[in-house]
Amino acid sequence: MENDYEQKRQEIIDDLSDMSEIANEMLQNSIKALDDQDGELARQIINRDDVLDNFEVTIEDKISRLLTLRSPIAGEARYAMAMLKITRDLERIGDHSTNIAEIALELRNEEYLEPLVMIPELAELVLDMLDAVLEAFVTENHELAEAACRKDERVDNINDRIYEESLRIIDNASDNERDINQAMRFVTVAKSLERIGDHATNIGEETIFVSTGNRVKY
């Protein structure tokens, strides 16, 4: 029974690792598609969203069956619940990456009003957070998770700057519907990245809980 439990637990960890790689790749490629105005890459990302949905269903099912094998001790129960929550966060990250890809597809033939400076900066910060919290969870490194979570405030600040800059563009656009639409789309992209930062923070908070038994909120 013990070997069976550990084997199935490791299967879930492996699935979660595979899911995190896909979510990370989707996020990177969605920003690349937007920056390069690559419609084909955007379509590939959109078509991959179902893969994360399937992972979520599979992992949730495996976690449910794992918990029926034996009565888990407190630490095991915390770990199982953390994996369940992280799975849902990764699925949401995939959703937001898909949203960005859809905007990239919509804007692929338009000349951008201004260079995408702050959006790639925001995306790089969010990717760093996501990489760090996923590594922290696997290694149960609560200090790494805490350092990543503290970056969320910077994410919020950059998102606010993008919003303010987009408002300036809208104010100057007069009745130019294309310019207004484009500025609004960039606000949506920034908001999706900000939400991905929130999901990365959630993963960090779960890692801290698993590692220390303490609940924290950033």
Secondary structure by P-SEA (a helix, b strand, c coil): caaaaaaaaaaaaaaaaaaaaaaaaaaaaaaaaaaaccaaaaaaaaaaaaaaaaaaaaaaaaaaaaaacccccaaaaaaaaaaaaaaaaaaaaaaaaaaaaaaaaaaccccccccaaaaaaaaaaaaaaaaaaaaaaaaccaaaaaaaaaaaaaaaaaaaaaaaaaaaaaaacccaaaaaaaaaaaaaaaaaaaaaaaaaaaaaaaaaaaaccccccc
